Amino acid sequence: MSNNLKGKVALVAGGTRGAGRGTAVELGAAGATVYVTGRTTREARSEYDRPETIEETAELVTAAGGHGIAVQVDHLEREQVKALVDRISRDHGRLDVLVNDIWGGELLAQWDTPLWRHDLDTGLRLLRLAIDTHIITSHYALPLLIERPGGLVVEMTDGTKDYNDANYRVSFFYDHAKSAVIRLGFAQAHELRPYGCAAVTLTPGWLRSEMMLEHYEVTEATWRDATAREPHFVISESPRYVGRAVTALATDPDVLRWSGQSLSSGQLAREYGFTDLDGSQPDCWRYLVEVQDPGKPADPTGYR
């Protein structure tokens, strides 16, 4: 896919770490100019209080072959989002790919805690971070994106529609947030179709994000050591894998065939033929349904 996106402009909203960072880097590897937004910079940290910064992501984009541009944005602040889109329009005159990966709720969800016992303020804050940010960003960005046919919106979430419809996702607020984003992709697809633009919802599998690697006390190079503690971690994937899924969609001249659908990195790997960094093609959501959830022993055979 080298240079297939040269001359194209992407916005990865929420690109500080995790799937956003992996996506930004892969879009850069395809030659795109990538705006990377988030709240954490080298000068100031968000409430996450983590070390990853938007400047680091932008530098990785440039090192991969693209042009990374870091812009500090709180996507709940309308004027900041508007100013960002105005800048993209002024400096480049186009927006070809919008990736809504803003999240920020890991520290707010109280797992396996019913609604009436969950702290209401943190639950509502989680919903604002997970849903309102995406709506605000699309509201300001879509007028620029629809100026040219072929534009793509990717709503990043956790879980496919089929999986989330059939399973409670460990917290009322988390469950609602991740399923609501799927509907955001569906609705935008309907509204974008007359302009020749597409919108999809995309989920990675069990993501080896910086936070997850830290949780298991491993690195990307040693991640398999975590299977001694959690055997099913064998199906996990790097953030670059879902980034390659986004790039495959962004370089597909027939991307409208996917518009409105809920997709996964593993599903698109089978369709487009890309692999994770280790050359495998993990299919996490099929694995969850067929192996992990039924309580079978961990075995990735036929799933990666």
C-alpha positions in Angstrom: 0.0 0.0 0.0 3.1 2.2 -0.1 2.2 5.8 -1.2 -1.3 4.8 -2.1 -2.5 7.8 0.0 0.1 10.3 -1.1 -1.6 13.7 -1.4 -4.5 12.6 0.8 -5.2 14.2 4.2 -6.4 12.2 7.2 -7.5 13.3 10.7 -7.1 10.7 13.5 -9.1 12.2 16.3 -7.8 10.6 19.5 -4.4 9.5 18.1 -2.3 9.7 21.3 -2.0 6.0 21.9 -3.6 2.6 21.2 -5.6 2.0 18.1 -5.4 5.7 17.2 -1.6 5.7 17.2 -1.5 2.4 15.2 -3.9 3.8 12.7 -2.1 7.1 12.3 1.2 5.3 11.7 -0.3 3.0 9.0 -1.9 5.9 7.2 1.4 7.6 7.2 3.1 4.5 5.9 0.7 4.8 2.9 1.9 8.3 2.3 -0.9 10.4 3.9 -0.7 13.6 5.7 -2.1 12.8 9.1 -3.4 15.2 11.7 -3.1 13.6 15.1 -5.2 15.1 17.9 -5.5 14.4 21.6 -5.1 16.1 24.9 -1.7 14.9 26.0 1.3 16.7 24.8 4.9 16.9 26.0 3.9 20.0 28.0 0.7 18.8 29.5 -1.0 15.5 30.3 -4.8 14.7 30.3 -6.6 13.1 33.2 -5.2 9.8 32.0 -1.8 10.9 33.3 0.0 8.7 30.8 3.3 9.3 29.1 2.2 8.9 25.4 1.9 12.2 23.5 0.5 13.4 20.2 3.9 14.7 19.2 5.3 11.1 19.5 2.5 9.8 17.3 3.1 12.5 14.7 6.8 11.7 14.6 6.1 8.0 14.1 3.8 9.0 11.2 6.5 11.0 9.5 9.1 8.3 10.2 6.8 5.8 8.5 6.7 7.9 5.3 3.9 10.3 5.8 3.6 13.7 7.3 2.4 13.8 10.9 1.0 17.0 12.4 0.1 17.0 16.1 -2.6 19.4 17.3 -3.8 19.5 20.9 -7.6 19.3 20.9 -10.2 18.4 23.5 -12.9 17.0 21.3 -15.6 18.0 23.8 -14.7 21.7 23.2 -16.5 22.8 20.0 -14.4 25.8 19.3 -11.2 23.7 19.5 -12.6 21.2 17.0 -13.9 24.0 14.7 -10.5 25.7 14.8 -8.8 22.3 13.9 -11.0 21.8 10.8 -10.6 25.4 9.8 -6.8 24.8 9.9 -7.0 21.7 7.8 -9.2 23.5 5.3 -6.9 26.5 5.2 -3.6 24.5 4.9 -4.7 21.6 2.8 -8.1 22.4 1.3 -9.3 18.8 1.8 -10.1 16.0 4.2 -10.2 12.5 2.8 -10.2 10.3 5.9 -11.7 10.9 9.4 -11.0 8.4 12.1 -13.1 9.0 15.2 -11.0 7.1 17.8 -11.6 9.4 20.8 -12.2 7.5 23.9 -10.7 8.2 27.4 -13.0 6.0 29.5 -10.9 3.1 30.7 -10.4 4.7 34.1 -14.1 5.6 34.5 -15.9 2.3 34.0 -16.6 0.2 37.1 -16.6 -3.3 35.7 -19.4 -5.7 36.6 -21.1 -3.0 38.6 -24.9 -2.5 37.9 -26.2 0.9 36.8 -27.7 1.7 40.2 -24.4 1.2 42.0 -22.1 2.7 39.4 -21.0 6.2 40.2 -23.3 8.4 38.1 -20.9 11.2 37.4 -18.1 9.0 36.1 -20.6 7.0 34.0 -22.0 10.1 32.4 -18.5 11.5 31.8 -17.6 8.2 30.1 -20.6 8.6 27.7 -19.6 12.2 26.9 -16.0 11.1 26.1 -17.1 8.2 24.0 -20.1 9.5 22.1 -20.3 13.3 22.3 -16.7 13.7 21.1 -17.4 11.7 18.0 -20.6 13.7 17.2 -18.9 17.0 17.7 -15.9 16.1 15.5 -18.0 14.8 12.7 -20.3 17.8 12.9 -17.4 20.1 12.1 -15.3 17.8 9.9 -17.9 16.3 7.5 -18.6 19.5 5.5 -14.9 19.4 4.4 -14.9 15.7 3.8 -17.9 15.7 1.5 -16.4 18.3 -0.8 -14.8 15.3 -2.7 -16.4 11.9 -3.4 -14.5 9.0 -2.0 -14.2 10.3 1.6 -14.2 7.8 4.4 -15.3 8.1 8.1 -14.2 5.3 10.5 -15.9 5.1 13.8 -13.6 3.1 16.1 -15.3 1.1 18.9 -15.0 -2.2 20.8 -17.0 -5.1 19.5 -18.8 -5.9 16.4 -22.6 -5.3 16.2 -23.3 -9.0 16.3 -21.1 -9.5 19.4 -22.4 -6.5 21.2 -26.0 -7.2 20.5 -25.6 -10.7 22.0 -23.3 -9.9 25.0 -23.3 -7.6 28.0 -20.1 -5.6 27.8 -19.1 -5.6 31.6 -20.7 -2.2 32.5 -23.9 -0.5 31.6 -22.1 2.7 30.6 -19.3 0.9 28.7 -21.9 -1.3 27.0 -24.0 1.7 25.9 -20.9 3.7 24.7 -19.5 1.0 22.5 -22.8 0.0 20.9 -23.8 3.6 20.4 -20.7 4.3 18.3 -21.8 1.4 16.0 -25.0 3.3 15.3 -23.0 6.5 14.7 -21.2 4.8 11.8 -24.5 3.5 10.4 -26.3 6.9 10.6 -23.4 8.7 9.0 -23.2 6.2 6.2 -26.8 7.0 5.3 -26.2 10.7 5.3 -22.9 10.5 3.4 -24.0 8.2 0.6 -25.5 11.0 -1.6 -22.0 12.6 -1.6 -20.2 9.4 -2.7 -18.6 9.1 0.8 -18.6 6.1 3.1 -18.8 5.6 6.9 -18.0 2.3 8.7 -17.6 1.2 12.3 -14.4 -0.7 13.0 -13.3 -2.7 16.0 -9.8 -4.1 16.8 -9.6 -7.4 18.7 -7.9 -7.8 22.0 -5.6 -4.9 21.6 -2.1 -4.8 22.8 -2.3 -1.1 23.7 0.2 0.6 25.9 -2.1 0.2 28.8 -2.7 -3.5 28.2 1.0 -4.3 27.8 1.6 -2.4 31.0 -1.2 -4.3 32.8 0.5 -7.6 31.9 4.0 -6.3 32.5 5.2 -7.1 29.0 6.3 -5.3 25.9 5.3 -5.6 22.3 8.4 -7.7 21.8 7.6 -10.0 24.8 3.8 -10.0 24.7 3.5 -13.8 24.5 4.9 -14.0 28.0 1.5 -12.7 29.2 -0.2 -15.9 28.0 1.2 -17.6 31.2 -1.1 -15.3 33.1 -4.0 -15.1 30.6 -3.8 -17.9 28.0 -6.4 -16.3 25.7 -4.1 -13.3 25.2 -2.7 -15.5 22.5 -5.3 -14.1 20.2 -4.3 -10.4 20.9 -3.2 -8.0 18.2 -1.0 -5.0 17.8 -2.5 -1.5 17.2 -0.9 -1.5 13.8 -3.2 -4.3 12.7 -6.4 -2.2 12.9 -4.4 0.6 11.4 -3.8 -1.6 8.4 -7.5 -2.3 8.3 -8.2 1.4 8.1 -5.6 1.9 5.4 -7.0 -1.0 3.3 -10.4 0.7 3.4 -9.0 4.1 2.6 -7.2 2.8 -0.5 -10.1 0.7 -1.7 -11.8 2.4 -4.7 -14.9 0.5 -4.0 -15.1 1.3 -0.3 -18.8 2.2 -0.6 -19.6 -1.5 -0.5 -18.7 -1.5 3.2 -20.6 1.7 4.1 -22.8 1.4 7.1 -21.4 -1.9 8.2 -19.8 -3.0 11.5 -16.4 -4.4 10.7 -13.4 -6.0 12.5 -9.7 -6.0 11.9 -9.7 -9.8 11.5 -12.6 -9.8 9.0 -10.9 -7.2 6.8 -7.5 -9.0 7.0 -9.2 -12.0 5.4 -10.7 -9.7 2.7 -7.7 -7.6 1.9 -4.8 -10.0 2.8 -2.9 -7.7 5.2 -1.3 -9.1 8.3 -0.3 -8.0 11.8 3.4 -7.2 12.5 4.2 -10.8 13.1 2.7 -12.0 9.8 -0.4 -13.5 11.4 -4.0 -12.7 10.8 -5.7 -12.8 14.3 -9.5 -13.1 14.1 -10.4 -12.2 17.7 -14.2 -11.9 17.5 -14.6 -15.3 15.9 -12.2 -16.7 18.5 -14.2 -15.1 21.4 -17.5 -16.7 20.2 -16.1 -20.1 19.3 -13.3 -20.6 21.9 -13.0 -18.2 24.8 -16.7 -17.5 25.7 -17.7 -21.2 25.6 -14.8 -21.9 28.1 -12.6 -24.0 25.8 -8.8 -24.1 26.3 -6.9 -21.4 24.7 -5.9 -22.4 21.2 -5.4 -20.0 18.3 -5.2 -22.7 15.7 -7.3 -21.5 12.7 -7.8 -18.1 14.3 -4.5 -16.3 13.6 
